[in-house]
Amino acid sequence: MTSSPQIADPHADLPALRVAIRTWLRDHEAELQPYRHEIVGDIPQMYTHVRPLQRMLCEAGWTRLGWPVEVGGLGGSAVMRAELMEEFAAAGYTFPDLLATIEIMGPMLVKYAPELAAQHLPAAIAGDEVWCQGFSEPEAGSDLGGLRCKAVPTDGPNGPGFVLSGQKMWSSYGSISKRCCVLARTNDNGHRGLSMLWVDLDSPGVTMVPTMCETHRDDVSELFFDDVFVPLDRLVGPEGAGWEVVMYLLQYERGAYAWKRQAEMHTHLQEVLHQADPVAAAAHTTAIGEAYLAIFALRSQAGPTLGLLDSGAALGPGISIDKLLLGVAEQTITDTARNVLWPALELDDTEAAERWRRRWSYTRITTIYGGAAEVQRDLVAERLLGLPRGK
C-alpha cells in the first residue's frame, strides 16, 4: 500500500469533510478493496491485515482528526472521526476494530495522563501498537467495586511505583496487545481504593493466556500479574481515583463505540438483502424491518451522545441506554441474517457464511461485555426512572 499524503483538514466543516472523505475513498478505491469485508482468520492475521489500512488512514490525517495537537493529533472535533466511520461504512468498507479500542481508551489518557497519551497515542493510531483493558476478574465482572487485583505502593530499587498482583479476564485483543489499562486496588477503601495503571504487557511477571471463543479465535484473553513492577509515572489520574477514571472511560465504550457499530450494521443489513434469496427476504420482511428499526434506534441515541461527549459533558447513568440499544441491535441483525439466509450459517462453507457465523457468535456476548444488560436495566430503572430498588 502506497503512502498517502496528509489531506485531512481539522478546520473543515462537516459538509466539506464529507465531500473530502468521499473523494479520498474514490481516489483510493483500488487500495481499499481488501477491506470490503473483515477477513476470515485469527486475531494475529486480522492485525496483520488491518495495519496497512491504519497506517494509510493515519498518514492521510483522517484518524488524527479530533485528537489534541499536544498528543499527536491534528486538533478539531472528535465528531470528525465519527463522520469518517460513517462514510467508511457507507462506502462498504470495514473500519478497523483496533481503532475502536483507541476511541474508548484514548480520551481517558488525554484527560488523566496526557504525557502517556503523547507517548503512546500516535503509535496506536498508526497501527504500531495495540491496547487492551484489564477490568473484569473471575469474581468481579459488572461489579467493578469488588475487584481484588492489588497494586501495592512501593519505593524499591526500581524507584517509586506499584507491585501489581492478580488476574484479569475478558481482555479484548489481549493476545496482540502491548499496553493495558489495569484497574487495581491500591487500598481497601471500597471504590476510593481503586487506581488505574498503564501497564506494559512485556514486563516481567505478566502472563497472557488466550481464550478461544465460539468465533473460533481468541477474541479475549486472561492476564496474570505476578509481582509486576509498574512505575509511578504509569498511574492514570491520581492514586485512588480509579473509579472516576473508569467511569469516564466507560462513557466512550458505550457511546463512541456504539456509533461505529451502528454505521457498520447498516452496511451488514444491506449485505443480508444482497445475499438473500428474494423469496426468503420477502418471507421475513417483518424481521428485516425490526432489524432496521433497532439500528435506527441506536443511531438516534448514539448521535446526540457523541455530541455530548465531544462537549466534555459527564453523561452519568444515561449512557446505559446506549449500551442496551447496542446489544439489542447487534443480536437482532445477526438473528435476522441467520433466519433470512438459512441454512447458510449452519451448512455453507463460503467466506460469507463464515463471516456471518462469526458475527452471530460474537453478538451473543454483546449483552454481557462492558456491563451486563441486567445491570444496565437496573441502572436505568433506579437512577433515571426513579423506580424502587429490586430485591
Secondary structure, DSSP 8 states (H G I E B T S, - for coil): ---------TT--HHHHHHHHHHHHHHTHHHHGGGSS--SS-HHHHHHHHHHHHHHHHHHTGGGBTS-GGGT--BS-THHHHHHHHHHHHTT----HHHHHHHHHHHHHHHH-HHHHHHHHHHHHHTS--EEEE--BTTBSS-GGG---EEEEEEETTEEEEEEEEEEEEEETGGG-SEEEEEEESSSSGGGGEEEEEEETTSTTEEEEEE--TTSS-SEEEEEEEEEEEEGGGEESSTT-HHHHHHHHHHHHHTHHHHHHHHHHHHHHHHHHHHS-HHHHHHTHHHHHHHHHHHHHHHHHHHHHHHHHHHT---GGGHHHHHHHHHHHHHHHHHHHHHHTTTHHHH--SHHHHHHHHHHHHHTTTTTTTS-HHHHHHHIIIIIS------
